[in-house]
Amino acid sequence: MKNLWCFLLIALIAGQAPNAPRQGPLGSGGGVNASDKAPNDPNDPNALLLKKWDVVIKDPNDPNQVLWTKWNAVLRVLRTTSLSAETKGKIVDMIVSPIFDFQLMAKLVLGRKHWPKFDESQQKKFTELFTKRLKVSYREKISLYTDEKAVLKPMQREKTTVSIPMELISKDKKIAIVYKLRKLGKSWMIFDVEIQGVSILLTYRSQFDDVLRNKSVEEFLLHMENSPAP
């Protein structure tokens, strides 16, 4: 699972938009869930950081632009040598979190088999713990970025979702990645990522299912709080 999220982070920050020059990695460039909204107080240090490093998405109805505007903003942060690793992680978190539908991801990862077993407070608790786990995972991988690049492929539309395939080029390897997004209100948000044909959500679902076979919901939540991995 750690390797999956390592590939995911590198892919997110190394993307090359369809109309961008192909001779090298993207340059600098380009904007939530209720718990992940950008800071609104102009005097809040986090709001000032976000204002400095994030970029407004010109057309939120274009999922390609949503995705690549964010990753260009992240790339600019990671290439700034004057920032500490901790500060980079904090800024990346604020930039990227708004385009992940953590609430839906939490529900999908438990699936119809387990989600109904959780009462409302337990569902909220699990969503918080799962979101934290995902964030910690990609923040830990920030230092692994070494100018890998990727090529975006034609977007595939379904009824209510879109899939954006991408090929990550790293040394002698090519890794196939597909971002899955759905529209929530006026924004397109990521709800799953497939790496080499393997869904991150389904991988987590398998792990959580193994734990829930032998533990109650309360025991499972306590396990998540106290264990770095299921």
N, C-alpha and C positions, 0 to 999 in steps of 0.2 A: 504493500500500500504506500509506503514512503517513496518507493521508486516511481509509482504512478503520479504522486503529487509533485515529485521533482520534475518529471517531464511536463506536467501541467503548467507549473509556474514558468519554466523556461519557455514553453510555447506561448504563454500569454504575453510575455514581455518581449518576445523575439519576432512577432508576427510581421508579415509584409502584406500590405493591402493590395488589392487587385491592380490598381492603377499606379502603384508606387514603383520607383526604379528597382530593377531586379538585380543590380550588380552588387548589392551588399545589404546588411541589415537596415531596418528602418531607422531614420534619424529621429530627432525629437519631434514632439507634436502633442496632438490631442491627448467631463464631467464627471429603490432602496426599501430596503425593508424598514419596518417601523423602528427596529432597534439599530438600524445601520444608516440612518439619514445623516447627511452632512451637517456639521455644526452650523447653527444659524447665528449665534452671537458673534458679531464682528470683533469683539474684544477677546473672544475665546482663542487661546493659542492654537488649538486644533483647527479652528476656522481660518486663521491666518495661514497656517501651513497648507491647508487644502486649497485656499484661494491662490497661493503662489504656485502650486505644483499641478493642480488639476486643470482640465480644459473643458469648456462647455461643448456638449454634443450638438452640432448644428441641426441635425435631422434625427431625432430620437425614433422616428418611424422606420429608419433604415437600420436593421440589425447589424449589418456589416460595419456601418459607421459607429454604432454604439460600441461594438467590440473593439475595433481598432483604434478609436479615439482614446479609449481607456488605456489600452496597452502601450500606445505611444507615450502617454503621460507617465506610465510606470517606468518605461524604458528611460525616459529623461531623468527620473529620480535615481535609478540604479547606476546611471553613468556619471552621476555627480559625486566626485571623490571627496568633496568637502563634508558630506553627510556621513554620520556614523551608521553602522549596521542597524542599530536600534531605531534611529530616526527614520531610516529608509523603510524599515518594517512598518512603522507607525503610519507613514505617509501612504505606502502601498495599500495598507489595510483600508484607509479612508477612501482611496481612489477606487479600489476594486470592489469592495463590499456592496456598494449600491447596485451592481449589475448581477449579483448572485441572489437568486430566490431561495434563501436559506429555509424559509418556512415550508415551501413546497418540497424542497430536497429532504427535509426531515421527515415529512409525511410519506414521501415515496420510498425512502430508505427502510422504513419499518413495514410499509406495504399494508395491504388489507388484512394480512394475517395478524399483525401485531399492533398497528396504530389504534384500532378500536379498543384494545385492552387498556389503553392509557386514558385516565380521566383528563379533563381540561388542564388542570394544574400540572399533571405529569407530562402531557404533551408539550406544554410550554417549557417545562424544565428540560425535557429531552432536546427540544429545538435549540435552547440556549447552549446546552452541553455539546451537541453535535456541531453547531456553528463555531463554537470555540475551538473544537478539535480540528475542523477544516482550516480555520484561520491560522492556528498555531502551526499546522503542517506546512502551509505554503510560505509562511513568514520564515520558517526555519531554512527554507531552500533558497532564499534570496541570494545568498553569497555564492551559489552555484552558477549564476549566470555568467557566461563567458563569450558573449557575442554570437550565440547560435542564431540562426535565422530560419524563417519558415515561409512557405508559399500558400496563400489562401486560394482555395478552389471554389468553383461555382456553388452558390447557396442552393439548398434544396428545401422547398416549401411543402409543408403538409397542411392539414386542416387548420390547426391552431398553433402550430409550432414551426420553427425553421431549424435546419441543421447546417452548420458551416464547417465543411471539411477543411483540413489543413495538413500540410506535410512539413514536419519539423526536420531540418537538416542539421545534423550534429556530427562533425568529423566524417566517418565513413558510414554513418547510419542514417536511415530515413524512417521517421516514426509518423504513423498515420494518427491524426487526432480529429475528433468531430465534436464541435460545441453544439449543444442543443439549447435553444432559447424559446421562450414563450412570451407573449405580450401581456403585461400586467398593467392595466390602466393605459397610460400613454408611453410606457417604457418597455423595452425588450430586456429580458433577464435570463441569465443562464440557470438551467435547472439540472443539467447533467453534462458530463464530459466522457467521451469514449476515447481510450488510448489503445491503439493496436487492436481495436475491436472489443475492448473490455470496458464496460461501464463502471465508473467510479461508484455510482449509487448501488449497482447490483453487487459489487465487491463488498461494500460496507454492509449491505443487506444480508449477505451470506454470513459475515462475521457476527453481526448482531443476532441473527437467527440462532446461531450456535449457542450464544450466551443465554438467550431468552428461553431456550429449551430447558435449561436447568435452573433458571433464576426467576424470581417474581419480578414484577415491574419495579418495585422499590429497590430490590437487590441489584437489578440491572442499572438503575440510575446511580446508585451508590458506587457500583463498579466503574461506571463511566467517569464519575467525579474523581475516583482514586487511582484510576489506571490510565496510562498514556495511550493504551490500545485495548480494544475489546478482547 
